[in-house]
Amino acid sequence: MSATEATDLAAVLDGARVLPVLTVPAAATAGPLADALVAGGARCAEVTFRTPDAERVLKAMAAHGGLTVGAGTVLTPEQADRAVAAGARFVVSPGFDEEVVVRCRELGVPVVPGIASATELMRALRSGLDTVKLFPAEPLGGVPLLRALAAPFPQARFVPTGGIDAPLLPAYLAVPAVLAVGGSWMATPAHLERGEYGEIRRLTAQAVHGSAT
């Protein structure tokens, strides 16, 4: 992979259009979780930096070998450093922070900042990015907002995340500007607490199959 490809999210995701967004309380579940996601057909995953074990989870899932793993909820350059050191192949933030963007470029990984308005999208585009996270997608207005933002900014690609579930997935995937859709419904903390890896596999397969049709 060239240096340009390494910092382009589309190249890193390599065609994957469903991005499981994972909040994993305990590192002990990382291996079985990765197994379940891969068995369901997932090729990538985002591990959020919302738990004390996030780095260990990310490292374990990155070492699994079956997934391209990124870090989510990255709020500072220091977190970006820790994420990449743990094996993150891409970095996602809930909002636009110029210092995080700059640091990720220095680290040579794609960064996907969150935006919630046309003004924020313009700021991201001016910084040289072409892929952003629409967050929180559903509370902000969902597919109608996404289409409205995409119309005047044809160069932009979106990874909508936030409030999206299985029934809503096809409508988001039908928007040409959508690169991938992020969602947590496939593997929730409750699934992990109950050890429901079969259900995680089923929900992942359902989502991945739907994205390919």
VEXNU-715605 format. One record per residue (C-alpha): residue in one letter; residue number from 1; z negated, x, y. Coordinates in steps of 0.2 Angstrom, whole numbers, plus 2048, in hexadecimal, padded with zeros to 3 digits. Layout:
<atom><code>a</code><pos>NUM</pos><c3>Z</c3><c1>X</c1><c2>Y</c2></atom>
...
//
This chain:
<atom><code>m</code><pos>1</pos><c3>800</c3><c1>800</c1><c2>800</c2></atom>
<atom><code>s</code><pos>2</pos><c3>805</c3><c1>807</c1><c2>811</c2></atom>
<atom><code>a</code><pos>3</pos><c3>7F9</c3><c1>808</c1><c2>820</c2></atom>
<atom><code>t</code><pos>4</pos><c3>802</c3><c1>7F9</c1><c2>828</c2></atom>
<atom><code>e</code><pos>5</pos><c3>800</c3><c1>7EF</c1><c2>818</c2></atom>
<atom><code>a</code><pos>6</pos><c3>7EE</c3><c1>7F4</c1><c2>816</c2></atom>
<atom><code>t</code><pos>7</pos><c3>7EA</c3><c1>7EC</c1><c2>827</c2></atom>
<atom><code>d</code><pos>8</pos><c3>7F4</c3><c1>7DC</c1><c2>824</c2></atom>
<atom><code>l</code><pos>9</pos><c3>7EB</c3><c1>7CE</c1><c2>81C</c2></atom>
<atom><code>a</code><pos>10</pos><c3>7FA</c3><c1>7C6</c1><c2>814</c2></atom>
<atom><code>a</code><pos>11</pos><c3>7FE</c3><c1>7D7</c1><c2>80B</c2></atom>
<atom><code>v</code><pos>12</pos><c3>7EC</c3><c1>7D8</c1><c2>805</c2></atom>
<atom><code>l</code><pos>13</pos><c3>7EB</c3><c1>7C6</c1><c2>7FF</c2></atom>
<atom><code>d</code><pos>14</pos><c3>7FC</c3><c1>7C9</c1><c2>7F7</c2></atom>
<atom><code>g</code><pos>15</pos><c3>801</c3><c1>7B6</c1><c2>7F6</c2></atom>
<atom><code>a</code><pos>16</pos><c3>7F0</c3><c1>7AF</c1><c2>7F2</c2></atom>
<atom><code>r</code><pos>17</pos><c3>7EE</c3><c1>79F</c1><c2>7FD</c2></atom>
<atom><code>v</code><pos>18</pos><c3>7DC</c3><c1>79A</c1><c2>7F8</c2></atom>
<atom><code>l</code><pos>19</pos><c3>7CE</c3><c1>7A4</c1><c2>7FE</c2></atom>
<atom><code>p</code><pos>20</pos><c3>7BD</c3><c1>7A0</c1><c2>7F6</c2></atom>
<atom><code>v</code><pos>21</pos><c3>7AF</c3><c1>7A3</c1><c2>803</c2></atom>
<atom><code>l</code><pos>22</pos><c3>79F</c3><c1>7A8</c1><c2>7FA</c2></atom>
<atom><code>t</code><pos>23</pos><c3>78D</c3><c1>7A8</c1><c2>7FF</c2></atom>
<atom><code>v</code><pos>24</pos><c3>784</c3><c1>7B1</c1><c2>7F1</c2></atom>
<atom><code>p</code><pos>25</pos><c3>771</c3><c1>7B2</c1><c2>7F2</c2></atom>
<atom><code>a</code><pos>26</pos><c3>76F</c3><c1>7BE</c1><c2>7E3</c2></atom>
<atom><code>a</code><pos>27</pos><c3>779</c3><c1>7CD</c1><c2>7DE</c2></atom>
<atom><code>a</code><pos>28</pos><c3>775</c3><c1>7C9</c1><c2>7CB</c2></atom>
<atom><code>t</code><pos>29</pos><c3>782</c3><c1>7BB</c1><c2>7CC</c2></atom>
<atom><code>a</code><pos>30</pos><c3>790</c3><c1>7C5</c1><c2>7D3</c2></atom>
<atom><code>g</code><pos>31</pos><c3>797</c3><c1>7CA</c1><c2>7C2</c2></atom>
<atom><code>p</code><pos>32</pos><c3>797</c3><c1>7B9</c1><c2>7BA</c2></atom>
<atom><code>l</code><pos>33</pos><c3>79E</c3><c1>7B1</c1><c2>7CB</c2></atom>
<atom><code>a</code><pos>34</pos><c3>7AC</c3><c1>7BE</c1><c2>7CB</c2></atom>
<atom><code>d</code><pos>35</pos><c3>7B0</c3><c1>7BA</c1><c2>7B9</c2></atom>
<atom><code>a</code><pos>36</pos><c3>7B1</c3><c1>7A7</c1><c2>7BD</c2></atom>
<atom><code>l</code><pos>37</pos><c3>7BC</c3><c1>7A9</c1><c2>7CC</c2></atom>
<atom><code>v</code><pos>38</pos><c3>7C8</c3><c1>7B4</c1><c2>7C3</c2></atom>
<atom><code>a</code><pos>39</pos><c3>7C8</c3><c1>7A8</c1><c2>7B4</c2></atom>
<atom><code>g</code><pos>40</pos><c3>7CD</c3><c1>79A</c1><c2>7C0</c2></atom>
<atom><code>g</code><pos>41</pos><c3>7DB</c3><c1>7A4</c1><c2>7C7</c2></atom>
<atom><code>a</code><pos>42</pos><c3>7D4</c3><c1>7AA</c1><c2>7D7</c2></atom>
<atom><code>r</code><pos>43</pos><c3>7DB</c3><c1>7BB</c1><c2>7DD</c2></atom>
<atom><code>c</code><pos>44</pos><c3>7D0</c3><c1>7BD</c1><c2>7ED</c2></atom>
<atom><code>a</code><pos>45</pos><c3>7BF</c3><c1>7B9</c1><c2>7F4</c2></atom>
<atom><code>e</code><pos>46</pos><c3>7B5</c3><c1>7BA</c1><c2>803</c2></atom>
<atom><code>v</code><pos>47</pos><c3>7A2</c3><c1>7BF</c1><c2>802</c2></atom>
<atom><code>t</code><pos>48</pos><c3>798</c3><c1>7BA</c1><c2>811</c2></atom>
<atom><code>f</code><pos>49</pos><c3>78C</c3><c1>7C5</c1><c2>819</c2></atom>
<atom><code>r</code><pos>50</pos><c3>77F</c3><c1>7B7</c1><c2>81A</c2></atom>
<atom><code>t</code><pos>51</pos><c3>773</c3><c1>7BD</c1><c2>80C</c2></atom>
<atom><code>p</code><pos>52</pos><c3>768</c3><c1>7CD</c1><c2>80A</c2></atom>
<atom><code>d</code><pos>53</pos><c3>772</c3><c1>7D1</c1><c2>7FA</c2></atom>
<atom><code>a</code><pos>54</pos><c3>783</c3><c1>7CF</c1><c2>802</c2></atom>
<atom><code>e</code><pos>55</pos><c3>788</c3><c1>7E1</c1><c2>801</c2></atom>
<atom><code>r</code><pos>56</pos><c3>783</c3><c1>7E3</c1><c2>7EF</c2></atom>
<atom><code>v</code><pos>57</pos><c3>78C</c3><c1>7D3</c1><c2>7EB</c2></atom>
<atom><code>l</code><pos>58</pos><c3>79C</c3><c1>7D9</c1><c2>7F3</c2></atom>
<atom><code>k</code><pos>59</pos><c3>79B</c3><c1>7EA</c1><c2>7EB</c2></atom>
<atom><code>a</code><pos>60</pos><c3>799</c3><c1>7E2</c1><c2>7DA</c2></atom>
<atom><code>m</code><pos>61</pos><c3>7A7</c3><c1>7D6</c1><c2>7DC</c2></atom>
<atom><code>a</code><pos>62</pos><c3>7B2</c3><c1>7E4</c1><c2>7E3</c2></atom>
<atom><code>a</code><pos>63</pos><c3>7AF</c3><c1>7EE</c1><c2>7D4</c2></atom>
<atom><code>h</code><pos>64</pos><c3>7B3</c3><c1>7E0</c1><c2>7C9</c2></atom>
<atom><code>g</code><pos>65</pos><c3>7C6</c3><c1>7E4</c1><c2>7CB</c2></atom>
<atom><code>g</code><pos>66</pos><c3>7CD</c3><c1>7D3</c1><c2>7C9</c2></atom>
<atom><code>l</code><pos>67</pos><c3>7CA</c3><c1>7CD</c1><c2>7DB</c2></atom>
<atom><code>t</code><pos>68</pos><c3>7CF</c3><c1>7D3</c1><c2>7ED</c2></atom>
<atom><code>v</code><pos>69</pos><c3>7BE</c3><c1>7D2</c1><c2>7F5</c2></atom>
<atom><code>g</code><pos>70</pos><c3>7BB</c3><c1>7D1</c1><c2>808</c2></atom>
<atom><code>a</code><pos>71</pos><c3>7AC</c3><c1>7CE</c1><c2>813</c2></atom>
<atom><code>g</code><pos>72</pos><c3>7A8</c3><c1>7BF</c1><c2>81D</c2></atom>
<atom><code>t</code><pos>73</pos><c3>79C</c3><c1>7BB</c1><c2>82B</c2></atom>
<atom><code>v</code><pos>74</pos><c3>79E</c3><c1>7CC</c1><c2>832</c2></atom>
<atom><code>l</code><pos>75</pos><c3>796</c3><c1>7CC</c1><c2>843</c2></atom>
<atom><code>t</code><pos>76</pos><c3>795</c3><c1>7DF</c1><c2>848</c2></atom>
<atom><code>p</code><pos>77</pos><c3>79E</c3><c1>7EF</c1><c2>846</c2></atom>
<atom><code>e</code><pos>78</pos><c3>78F</c3><c1>7F6</c1><c2>83C</c2></atom>
<atom><code>q</code><pos>79</pos><c3>791</c3><c1>7E7</c1><c2>830</c2></atom>
<atom><code>a</code><pos>80</pos><c3>7A4</c3><c1>7EB</c1><c2>82E</c2></atom>
<atom><code>d</code><pos>81</pos><c3>79F</c3><c1>7FD</c1><c2>82A</c2></atom>
<atom><code>r</code><pos>82</pos><c3>794</c3><c1>7F7</c1><c2>81C</c2></atom>
<atom><code>a</code><pos>83</pos><c3>7A0</c3><c1>7EA</c1><c2>816</c2></atom>
<atom><code>v</code><pos>84</pos><c3>7AE</c3><c1>7F7</c1><c2>814</c2></atom>
<atom><code>a</code><pos>85</pos><c3>7A2</c3><c1>803</c1><c2>80C</c2></atom>
<atom><code>a</code><pos>86</pos><c3>79E</c3><c1>7F6</c1><c2>7FF</c2></atom>
<atom><code>g</code><pos>87</pos><c3>7B0</c3><c1>7F3</c1><c2>7FB</c2></atom>
<atom><code>a</code><pos>88</pos><c3>7B6</c3><c1>7E6</c1><c2>807</c2></atom>
<atom><code>r</code><pos>89</pos><c3>7C9</c3><c1>7E6</c1><c2>808</c2></atom>
<atom><code>f</code><pos>90</pos><c3>7C9</c3><c1>7DA</c1><c2>817</c2></atom>
<atom><code>v</code><pos>91</pos><c3>7BC</c3><c1>7D4</c1><c2>824</c2></atom>
<atom><code>v</code><pos>92</pos><c3>7BA</c3><c1>7C2</c1><c2>82B</c2></atom>
<atom><code>s</code><pos>93</pos><c3>7B0</c3><c1>7BD</c1><c2>83A</c2></atom>
<atom><code>p</code><pos>94</pos><c3>7AB</c3><c1>7AC</c1><c2>840</c2></atom>
<atom><code>g</code><pos>95</pos><c3>7B0</c3><c1>7B0</c1><c2>851</c2></atom>
<atom><code>f</code><pos>96</pos><c3>7BA</c3><c1>7BD</c1><c2>85B</c2></atom>
<atom><code>d</code><pos>97</pos><c3>7B0</c3><c1>7CD</c1><c2>85F</c2></atom>
<atom><code>e</code><pos>98</pos><c3>7BB</c3><c1>7DB</c1><c2>866</c2></atom>
<atom><code>e</code><pos>99</pos><c3>7AF</c3><c1>7E9</c1><c2>860</c2></atom>
<atom><code>v</code><pos>100</pos><c3>7B1</c3><c1>7E2</c1><c2>84E</c2></atom>
<atom><code>v</code><pos>101</pos><c3>7C4</c3><c1>7E1</c1><c2>84F</c2></atom>
<atom><code>v</code><pos>102</pos><c3>7C4</c3><c1>7F3</c1><c2>856</c2></atom>
<atom><code>r</code><pos>103</pos><c3>7B9</c3><c1>7FA</c1><c2>848</c2></atom>
<atom><code>c</code><pos>104</pos><c3>7C3</c3><c1>7F1</c1><c2>83A</c2></atom>
<atom><code>r</code><pos>105</pos><c3>7D3</c3><c1>7F9</c1><c2>841</c2></atom>
<atom><code>e</code><pos>106</pos><c3>7CA</c3><c1>80A</c1><c2>841</c2></atom>
<atom><code>l</code><pos>107</pos><c3>7C5</c3><c1>806</c1><c2>82F</c2></atom>
<atom><code>g</code><pos>108</pos><c3>7D6</c3><c1>801</c1><c2>82A</c2></atom>
<atom><code>v</code><pos>109</pos><c3>7D2</c3><c1>7F0</c1><c2>824</c2></atom>
<atom><code>p</code><pos>110</pos><c3>7D9</c3><c1>7DF</c1><c2>829</c2></atom>
<atom><code>v</code><pos>111</pos><c3>7CE</c3><c1>7D5</c1><c2>834</c2></atom>
<atom><code>v</code><pos>112</pos><c3>7CF</c3><c1>7C2</c1><c2>836</c2></atom>
<atom><code>p</code><pos>113</pos><c3>7C4</c3><c1>7BC</c1><c2>845</c2></atom>
<atom><code>g</code><pos>114</pos><c3>7C0</c3><c1>7AA</c1><c2>847</c2></atom>
<atom><code>i</code><pos>115</pos><c3>7C7</c3><c1>7A0</c1><c2>855</c2></atom>
<atom><code>a</code><pos>116</pos><c3>7C4</c3><c1>78E</c1><c2>85B</c2></atom>
<atom><code>s</code><pos>117</pos><c3>7D0</c3><c1>78B</c1><c2>869</c2></atom>
<atom><code>a</code><pos>118</pos><c3>7E0</c3><c1>790</c1><c2>871</c2></atom>
<atom><code>t</code><pos>119</pos><c3>7D7</c3><c1>79B</c1><c2>87D</c2></atom>
<atom><code>e</code><pos>120</pos><c3>7CF</c3><c1>7A5</c1><c2>86F</c2></atom>
<atom><code>l</code><pos>121</pos><c3>7E0</c3><c1>7A6</c1><c2>865</c2></atom>
<atom><code>m</code><pos>122</pos><c3>7E8</c3><c1>7AD</c1><c2>874</c2></atom>
<atom><code>r</code><pos>123</pos><c3>7DB</c3><c1>7BA</c1><c2>875</c2></atom>
<atom><code>a</code><pos>124</pos><c3>7DD</c3><c1>7BF</c1><c2>863</c2></atom>
<atom><code>l</code><pos>125</pos><c3>7F0</c3><c1>7C0</c1><c2>865</c2></atom>
<atom><code>r</code><pos>126</pos><c3>7EE</c3><c1>7CB</c1><c2>874</c2></atom>
<atom><code>s</code><pos>127</pos><c3>7E4</c3><c1>7D7</c1><c2>86A</c2></atom>
<atom><code>g</code><pos>128</pos><c3>7F2</c3><c1>7D9</c1><c2>85E</c2></atom>
<atom><code>l</code><pos>129</pos><c3>7EC</c3><c1>7CE</c1><c2>850</c2></atom>
<atom><code>d</code><pos>130</pos><c3>7F8</c3><c1>7C1</c1><c2>848</c2></atom>
<atom><code>t</code><pos>131</pos><c3>7EC</c3><c1>7B9</c1><c2>83B</c2></atom>
<atom><code>v</code><pos>132</pos><c3>7DC</c3><c1>7B0</c1><c2>840</c2></atom>
<atom><code>k</code><pos>133</pos><c3>7CF</c3><c1>7A5</c1><c2>838</c2></atom>
<atom><code>l</code><pos>134</pos><c3>7CE</c3><c1>793</c1><c2>83F</c2></atom>
<atom><code>f</code><pos>135</pos><c3>7BB</c3><c1>78F</c1><c2>83E</c2></atom>
<atom><code>p</code><pos>136</pos><c3>7B3</c3><c1>783</c1><c2>83B</c2></atom>
<atom><code>a</code><pos>137</pos><c3>7C4</c3><c1>77B</c1><c2>837</c2></atom>
<atom><code>e</code><pos>138</pos><c3>7BF</c3><c1>769</c1><c2>833</c2></atom>
<atom><code>p</code><pos>139</pos><c3>7B2</c3><c1>767</c1><c2>840</c2></atom>
<atom><code>l</code><pos>140</pos><c3>7BE</c3><c1>76D</c1><c2>84D</c2></atom>
<atom><code>g</code><pos>141</pos><c3>7CB</c3><c1>761</c1><c2>849</c2></atom>
<atom><code>g</code><pos>142</pos><c3>7D3</c3><c1>766</c1><c2>838</c2></atom>
<atom><code>v</code><pos>143</pos><c3>7E5</c3><c1>766</c1><c2>834</c2></atom>
<atom><code>p</code><pos>144</pos><c3>7EB</c3><c1>75D</c1><c2>845</c2></atom>
<atom><code>l</code><pos>145</pos><c3>7E2</c3><c1>76B</c1><c2>84F</c2></atom>
<atom><code>l</code><pos>146</pos><c3>7EA</c3><c1>778</c1><c2>844</c2></atom>
<atom><code>r</code><pos>147</pos><c3>7FB</c3><c1>771</c1><c2>846</c2></atom>
<atom><code>a</code><pos>148</pos><c3>7F8</c3><c1>770</c1><c2>859</c2></atom>
<atom><code>l</code><pos>149</pos><c3>7F3</c3><c1>782</c1><c2>85A</c2></atom>
<atom><code>a</code><pos>150</pos><c3>801</c3><c1>788</c1><c2>850</c2></atom>
<atom><code>a</code><pos>151</pos><c3>80F</c3><c1>780</c1><c2>85A</c2></atom>
<atom><code>p</code><pos>152</pos><c3>80E</c3><c1>78B</c1><c2>86A</c2></atom>
<atom><code>f</code><pos>153</pos><c3>809</c3><c1>79A</c1><c2>860</c2></atom>
<atom><code>p</code><pos>154</pos><c3>816</c3><c1>79C</c1><c2>852</c2></atom>
<atom><code>q</code><pos>155</pos><c3>811</c3><c1>7AE</c1><c2>84F</c2></atom>
<atom><code>a</code><pos>156</pos><c3>800</c3><c1>7A9</c1><c2>84A</c2></atom>
<atom><code>r</code><pos>157</pos><c3>7FA</c3><c1>7A7</c1><c2>838</c2></atom>
<atom><code>f</code><pos>158</pos><c3>7EA</c3><c1>79E</c1><c2>834</c2></atom>
<atom><code>v</code><pos>159</pos><c3>7DC</c3><c1>79F</c1><c2>827</c2></atom>
<atom><code>p</code><pos>160</pos><c3>7D3</c3><c1>78E</c1><c2>82A</c2></atom>
<atom><code>t</code><pos>161</pos><c3>7C1</c3><c1>78E</c1><c2>823</c2></atom>
<atom><code>g</code><pos>162</pos><c3>7B3</c3><c1>782</c1><c2>826</c2></atom>
<atom><code>g</code><pos>163</pos><c3>7B0</c3><c1>771</c1><c2>81F</c2></atom>
<atom><code>i</code><pos>164</pos><c3>7BF</c3><c1>772</c1><c2>814</c2></atom>
<atom><code>d</code><pos>165</pos><c3>7BE</c3><c1>76B</c1><c2>802</c2></atom>
<atom><code>a</code><pos>166</pos><c3>7C9</c3><c1>767</c1><c2>7F3</c2></atom>
<atom><code>p</code><pos>167</pos><c3>7D1</c3><c1>757</c1><c2>7FA</c2></atom>
<atom><code>l</code><pos>168</pos><c3>7D5</c3><c1>75F</c1><c2>80B</c2></atom>
<atom><code>l</code><pos>169</pos><c3>7DC</c3><c1>76F</c1><c2>804</c2></atom>
<atom><code>p</code><pos>170</pos><c3>7EF</c3><c1>769</c1><c2>801</c2></atom>
<atom><code>a</code><pos>171</pos><c3>7F0</c3><c1>763</c1><c2>813</c2></atom>
<atom><code>y</code><pos>172</pos><c3>7EB</c3><c1>774</c1><c2>81A</c2></atom>
<atom><code>l</code><pos>173</pos><c3>7F6</c3><c1>77D</c1><c2>80E</c2></atom>
<atom><code>a</code><pos>174</pos><c3>805</c3><c1>772</c1><c2>813</c2></atom>
<atom><code>v</code><pos>175</pos><c3>804</c3><c1>77A</c1><c2>825</c2></atom>
<atom><code>p</code><pos>176</pos><c3>811</c3><c1>788</c1><c2>826</c2></atom>
<atom><code>a</code><pos>177</pos><c3>806</c3><c1>792</c1><c2>831</c2></atom>
<atom><code>v</code><pos>178</pos><c3>7F8</c3><c1>793</c1><c2>824</c2></atom>
<atom><code>l</code><pos>179</pos><c3>7F7</c3><c1>7A3</c1><c2>81B</c2></atom>
<atom><code>a</code><pos>180</pos><c3>7E8</c3><c1>79E</c1><c2>810</c2></atom>
<atom><code>v</code><pos>181</pos><c3>7DA</c3><c1>792</c1><c2>810</c2></atom>
<atom><code>g</code><pos>182</pos><c3>7C8</c3><c1>797</c1><c2>80F</c2></atom>
<atom><code>g</code><pos>183</pos><c3>7BB</c3><c1>78C</c1><c2>806</c2></atom>
<atom><code>s</code><pos>184</pos><c3>7AA</c3><c1>78C</c1><c2>7FF</c2></atom>
<atom><code>w</code><pos>185</pos><c3>7AB</c3><c1>77D</c1><c2>7F4</c2></atom>
<atom><code>m</code><pos>186</pos><c3>7B1</c3><c1>787</c1><c2>7E5</c2></atom>
<atom><code>a</code><pos>187</pos><c3>7A1</c3><c1>791</c1><c2>7E3</c2></atom>
<atom><code>t</code><pos>188</pos><c3>792</c3><c1>78B</c1><c2>7EC</c2></atom>
<atom><code>p</code><pos>189</pos><c3>780</c3><c1>792</c1><c2>7EC</c2></atom>
<atom><code>a</code><pos>190</pos><c3>77B</c3><c1>783</c1><c2>7E2</c2></atom>
<atom><code>h</code><pos>191</pos><c3>788</c3><c1>787</c1><c2>7D5</c2></atom>
<atom><code>l</code><pos>192</pos><c3>781</c3><c1>798</c1><c2>7D4</c2></atom>
<atom><code>e</code><pos>193</pos><c3>76F</c3><c1>793</c1><c2>7D3</c2></atom>
<atom><code>r</code><pos>194</pos><c3>773</c3><c1>787</c1><c2>7C5</c2></atom>
<atom><code>g</code><pos>195</pos><c3>77E</c3><c1>794</c1><c2>7BC</c2></atom>
<atom><code>e</code><pos>196</pos><c3>78D</c3><c1>788</c1><c2>7BC</c2></atom>
<atom><code>y</code><pos>197</pos><c3>79A</c3><c1>795</c1><c2>7BA</c2></atom>
<atom><code>g</code><pos>198</pos><c3>7A5</c3><c1>789</c1><c2>7B0</c2></atom>
<atom><code>e</code><pos>199</pos><c3>7A6</c3><c1>77D</c1><c2>7BE</c2></atom>
<atom><code>i</code><pos>200</pos><c3>7AA</c3><c1>78C</c1><c2>7CA</c2></atom>
<atom><code>r</code><pos>201</pos><c3>7B8</c3><c1>790</c1><c2>7BE</c2></atom>
<atom><code>r</code><pos>202</pos><c3>7BE</c3><c1>77E</c1><c2>7BE</c2></atom>
<atom><code>l</code><pos>203</pos><c3>7BE</c3><c1>77C</c1><c2>7D1</c2></atom>
<atom><code>t</code><pos>204</pos><c3>7C6</c3><c1>78C</c1><c2>7D4</c2></atom>
<atom><code>a</code><pos>205</pos><c3>7D4</c3><c1>788</c1><c2>7C8</c2></atom>
<atom><code>q</code><pos>206</pos><c3>7D6</c3><c1>777</c1><c2>7D0</c2></atom>
<atom><code>a</code><pos>207</pos><c3>7D8</c3><c1>77F</c1><c2>7E1</c2></atom>
<atom><code>v</code><pos>208</pos><c3>7E3</c3><c1>78D</c1><c2>7DC</c2></atom>
<atom><code>h</code><pos>209</pos><c3>7EF</c3><c1>782</c1><c2>7D2</c2></atom>
<atom><code>g</code><pos>210</pos><c3>7F0</c3><c1>776</c1><c2>7E1</c2></atom>
<atom><code>s</code><pos>211</pos><c3>7F5</c3><c1>785</c1><c2>7EC</c2></atom>
<atom><code>a</code><pos>212</pos><c3>803</c3><c1>789</c1><c2>7E1</c2></atom>
<atom><code>t</code><pos>213</pos><c3>80B</c3><c1>778</c1><c2>7E0</c2></atom>
//
